[in-house]
Amino acid sequence: MFPNAKRIAAIFVILACTQLPAFFAQYTQALGGSVIESRILYADLETRAALRGLSVEDYIAHHERSDDPLFKDTGAALASAVTRYQSNALALGELRDASPWTRPFIFAYRFDPNIVRSMGFTPAIPLSTEGLAYAVVAWLLCWIVGRTTRQTKRAQVTVKASDRRS
Protein backbone atom coordinates (compact mmCIF):
# COMPACT_ATOMS: atom_id res chain seq x y z
CA MET A 1 0.00 0.00 0.00
CA PHE A 2 2.73 2.46 1.02
CA PRO A 3 5.98 1.16 -0.51
CA ASN A 4 8.20 3.63 1.35
CA ALA A 5 6.40 3.41 4.70
CA LYS A 6 8.94 0.97 6.14
CA ARG A 7 11.86 3.12 5.06
CA ILE A 8 10.27 6.23 6.55
CA ALA A 9 9.52 4.36 9.78
CA ALA A 10 13.12 3.11 9.89
CA ILE A 11 14.43 6.65 9.47
CA PHE A 12 12.26 7.85 12.36
CA VAL A 13 13.47 4.98 14.56
CA ILE A 14 17.10 5.75 13.72
CA LEU A 15 16.64 9.47 14.40
CA ALA A 16 14.87 8.71 17.69
CA CYS A 17 17.71 6.42 18.77
CA THR A 18 20.29 9.12 18.05
CA GLN A 19 18.50 11.26 20.65
CA LEU A 20 19.04 8.70 23.42
CA PRO A 21 22.44 9.99 24.62
CA ALA A 22 21.09 13.55 24.98
CA PHE A 23 17.92 12.24 26.64
CA PHE A 24 19.92 10.12 29.09
CA ALA A 25 22.17 13.11 29.89
CA GLN A 26 19.20 15.39 30.61
CA TYR A 27 17.48 12.64 32.62
CA THR A 28 20.65 12.13 34.68
CA GLN A 29 20.88 15.88 35.34
CA ALA A 30 17.23 16.05 36.47
CA LEU A 31 17.73 12.95 38.62
CA GLY A 32 20.82 14.56 40.14
CA GLY A 33 18.79 17.65 41.04
CA SER A 34 16.17 15.48 42.68
CA VAL A 35 18.84 13.65 44.69
CA ILE A 36 20.38 16.95 45.86
CA GLU A 37 17.02 18.24 47.09
CA SER A 38 16.22 14.91 48.75
CA ARG A 39 19.66 14.86 50.41
CA ILE A 40 18.89 18.25 52.00
CA LEU A 41 15.64 16.87 53.43
CA TYR A 42 17.41 13.71 54.61
CA ALA A 43 20.15 15.75 56.34
CA ASP A 44 17.44 17.74 58.13
CA LEU A 45 15.77 14.50 59.23
CA GLU A 46 19.11 13.17 60.49
CA THR A 47 19.61 16.33 62.55
CA ARG A 48 16.11 16.22 64.03
CA ALA A 49 16.41 12.51 64.81
CA ALA A 50 19.87 12.93 66.38
CA LEU A 51 18.56 15.70 68.66
CA ARG A 52 16.18 13.11 70.10
CA GLY A 53 18.77 10.33 70.17
CA LEU A 54 17.12 8.41 67.31
CA SER A 55 18.07 7.13 63.90
CA VAL A 56 16.13 8.45 60.91
CA GLU A 57 14.26 5.13 60.68
CA ASP A 58 13.29 5.26 64.38
CA TYR A 59 12.29 8.91 64.07
CA ILE A 60 9.96 8.09 61.17
CA ALA A 61 8.62 4.98 62.92
CA HIS A 62 7.80 7.13 65.97
CA HIS A 63 5.72 9.39 63.73
CA GLU A 64 3.98 6.43 62.09
CA ARG A 65 3.06 4.85 65.45
CA SER A 66 1.48 8.04 66.76
CA ASP A 67 -2.20 8.12 67.66
CA ASP A 68 -2.44 11.59 66.12
CA PRO A 69 -3.56 11.13 62.46
CA LEU A 70 -1.71 14.28 61.36
CA PHE A 71 1.52 13.08 62.96
CA LYS A 72 1.00 9.61 61.46
CA ASP A 73 0.49 11.12 57.98
CA THR A 74 3.70 13.11 58.40
CA GLY A 75 5.52 9.87 59.21
CA ALA A 76 4.18 8.23 56.05
CA ALA A 77 5.24 11.23 53.96
CA LEU A 78 8.72 11.20 55.50
CA ALA A 79 9.08 7.45 54.88
CA SER A 80 8.05 7.94 51.26
CA ALA A 81 10.54 10.81 50.82
CA VAL A 82 13.40 8.76 52.31
CA THR A 83 12.56 5.77 50.10
CA ARG A 84 12.47 8.02 47.04
CA TYR A 85 15.80 9.61 48.01
CA GLN A 86 17.47 6.21 48.42
CA SER A 87 16.00 4.88 45.17
CA ASN A 88 16.97 7.98 43.17
CA ALA A 89 20.48 8.06 44.64
CA LEU A 90 20.97 4.41 43.67
CA ALA A 91 19.61 5.04 40.15
CA LEU A 92 21.86 8.08 39.72
CA GLY A 93 24.96 6.11 40.71
CA GLU A 94 24.08 3.26 38.37
CA LEU A 95 23.38 5.58 35.43
CA ARG A 96 26.60 7.52 35.93
CA ASP A 97 28.64 4.30 36.11
CA ALA A 98 26.89 2.62 33.16
CA SER A 99 28.51 2.05 29.80
CA PRO A 100 26.69 3.28 26.67
CA TRP A 101 25.56 -0.32 26.07
CA THR A 102 24.10 -0.92 29.56
CA ARG A 103 22.66 2.58 30.09
CA PRO A 104 19.38 1.95 28.17
CA PHE A 105 18.69 -1.15 30.26
CA ILE A 106 19.48 0.57 33.57
CA PHE A 107 17.32 3.50 32.48
CA ALA A 108 14.42 1.16 31.70
CA TYR A 109 14.85 -0.67 35.01
CA ARG A 110 15.15 2.51 37.13
CA PHE A 111 12.73 4.63 35.05
CA ASP A 112 10.90 7.33 37.04
CA PRO A 113 8.10 9.11 35.14
CA ASN A 114 8.20 12.01 37.63
CA ILE A 115 11.79 12.75 36.63
CA VAL A 116 10.89 12.65 32.92
CA ARG A 117 7.96 15.03 33.48
CA SER A 118 10.22 17.47 35.31
CA MET A 119 13.04 17.59 32.78
CA GLY A 120 11.56 19.25 29.66
CA PHE A 121 13.66 17.31 27.15
CA THR A 122 15.11 19.30 24.27
CA PRO A 123 16.21 17.23 21.26
CA ALA A 124 19.83 17.70 20.29
CA ILE A 125 21.94 17.09 17.23
CA PRO A 126 24.00 14.06 18.20
CA LEU A 127 27.65 14.70 17.48
CA SER A 128 28.99 12.00 19.75
CA THR A 129 30.26 8.52 19.06
CA GLU A 130 27.60 7.26 21.46
CA GLY A 131 24.85 8.86 19.33
CA LEU A 132 26.39 7.38 16.20
CA ALA A 133 26.59 3.95 17.86
CA TYR A 134 22.90 4.07 18.82
CA ALA A 135 22.03 5.09 15.24
CA VAL A 136 24.01 2.16 13.82
CA VAL A 137 22.35 -0.30 16.22
CA ALA A 138 18.90 1.11 15.32
CA TRP A 139 19.72 0.81 11.60
CA LEU A 140 20.82 -2.81 12.06
CA LEU A 141 17.65 -3.66 13.99
CA CYS A 142 15.46 -2.02 11.33
CA TRP A 143 17.36 -3.88 8.60
CA ILE A 144 16.92 -7.22 10.40
CA VAL A 145 13.20 -6.62 10.96
CA GLY A 146 12.75 -5.52 7.34
CA ARG A 147 14.64 -8.52 5.99
CA THR A 148 12.69 -10.91 8.23
CA THR A 149 9.32 -9.51 7.14
CA ARG A 150 10.34 -9.65 3.46
CA GLN A 151 11.40 -13.29 3.80
CA THR A 152 8.16 -14.14 5.61
CA LYS A 153 6.10 -12.51 2.84
CA ARG A 154 8.09 -14.32 0.14
CA ALA A 155 7.53 -17.63 1.91
CA GLN A 156 3.79 -16.92 2.14
CA VAL A 157 3.62 -16.01 -1.57
CA THR A 158 5.53 -19.19 -2.48
CA VAL A 159 3.16 -21.32 -0.37
CA LYS A 160 0.09 -19.67 -1.93
CA ALA A 161 1.49 -20.17 -5.45
CA SER A 162 2.20 -23.85 -4.79
CA ASP A 163 -1.31 -24.28 -3.33
CA ARG A 164 -2.82 -22.91 -6.54
CA ARG A 165 -0.85 -25.39 -8.66
CA SER A 166 -2.11 -28.34 -6.64
C-alpha positions in Angstrom: 0.0 0.0 0.0 2.7 2.5 1.0 6.0 1.2 -0.5 8.2 3.6 1.4 6.4 3.4 4.7 8.9 1.0 6.1 11.9 3.1 5.1 10.3 6.2 6.5 9.5 4.4 9.8 13.1 3.1 9.9 14.4 6.6 9.5 12.3 7.8 12.4 13.5 5.0 14.6 17.1 5.7 13.7 16.6 9.5 14.4 14.9 8.7 17.7 17.7 6.4 18.8 20.3 9.1 18.0 18.5 11.3 20.6 19.0 8.7 23.4 22.4 10.0 24.6 21.1 13.5 25.0 17.9 12.2 26.6 19.9 10.1 29.1 22.2 13.1 29.9 19.2 15.4 30.6 17.5 12.6 32.6 20.6 12.1 34.7 20.9 15.9 35.3 17.2 16.0 36.5 17.7 13.0 38.6 20.8 14.6 40.1 18.8 17.7 41.0 16.2 15.5 42.7 18.8 13.7 44.7 20.4 16.9 45.9 17.0 18.2 47.1 16.2 14.9 48.8 19.7 14.9 50.4 18.9 18.3 52.0 15.6 16.9 53.4 17.4 13.7 54.6 20.1 15.7 56.3 17.4 17.7 58.1 15.8 14.5 59.2 19.1 13.2 60.5 19.6 16.3 62.5 16.1 16.2 64.0 16.4 12.5 64.8 19.9 12.9 66.4 18.6 15.7 68.7 16.2 13.1 70.1 18.8 10.3 70.2 17.1 8.4 67.3 18.1 7.1 63.9 16.1 8.5 60.9 14.3 5.1 60.7 13.3 5.3 64.4 12.3 8.9 64.1 10.0 8.1 61.2 8.6 5.0 62.9 7.8 7.1 66.0 5.7 9.4 63.7 4.0 6.4 62.1 3.1 4.8 65.5 1.5 8.0 66.8 -2.2 8.1 67.7 -2.4 11.6 66.1 -3.6 11.1 62.5 -1.7 14.3 61.4 1.5 13.1 63.0 1.0 9.6 61.5 0.5 11.1 58.0 3.7 13.1 58.4 5.5 9.9 59.2 4.2 8.2 56.0 5.2 11.2 54.0 8.7 11.2 55.5 9.1 7.5 54.9 8.1 7.9 51.3 10.5 10.8 50.8 13.4 8.8 52.3 12.6 5.8 50.1 12.5 8.0 47.0 15.8 9.6 48.0 17.5 6.2 48.4 16.0 4.9 45.2 17.0 8.0 43.2 20.5 8.1 44.6 21.0 4.4 43.7 19.6 5.0 40.1 21.9 8.1 39.7 25.0 6.1 40.7 24.1 3.3 38.4 23.4 5.6 35.4 26.6 7.5 35.9 28.6 4.3 36.1 26.9 2.6 33.2 28.5 2.1 29.8 26.7 3.3 26.7 25.6 -0.3 26.1 24.1 -0.9 29.6 22.7 2.6 30.1 19.4 2.0 28.2 18.7 -1.2 30.3 19.5 0.6 33.6 17.3 3.5 32.5 14.4 1.2 31.7 14.8 -0.7 35.0 15.1 2.5 37.1 12.7 4.6 35.0 10.9 7.3 37.0 8.1 9.1 35.1 8.2 12.0 37.6 11.8 12.8 36.6 10.9 12.7 32.9 8.0 15.0 33.5 10.2 17.5 35.3 13.0 17.6 32.8 11.6 19.2 29.7 13.7 17.3 27.1 15.1 19.3 24.3 16.2 17.2 21.3 19.8 17.7 20.3 21.9 17.1 17.2 24.0 14.1 18.2 27.6 14.7 17.5 29.0 12.0 19.7 30.3 8.5 19.1 27.6 7.3 21.5 24.9 8.9 19.3 26.4 7.4 16.2 26.6 4.0 17.9 22.9 4.1 18.8 22.0 5.1 15.2 24.0 2.2 13.8 22.3 -0.3 16.2 18.9 1.1 15.3 19.7 0.8 11.6 20.8 -2.8 12.1 17.6 -3.7 14.0 15.5 -2.0 11.3 17.4 -3.9 8.6 16.9 -7.2 10.4 13.2 -6.6 11.0 12.8 -5.5 7.3 14.6 -8.5 6.0 12.7 -10.9 8.2 9.3 -9.5 7.1 10.3 -9.7 3.5 11.4 -13.3 3.8 8.2 -14.1 5.6 6.1 -12.5 2.8 8.1 -14.3 0.1 7.5 -17.6 1.9 3.8 -16.9 2.1 3.6 -16.0 -1.6 5.5 -19.2 -2.5 3.2 -21.3 -0.4 0.1 -19.7 -1.9 1.5 -20.2 -5.4 2.2 -23.8 -4.8 -1.3 -24.3 -3.3 -2.8 -22.9 -6.5 -0.9 -25.4 -8.7 -2.1 -28.3 -6.6 
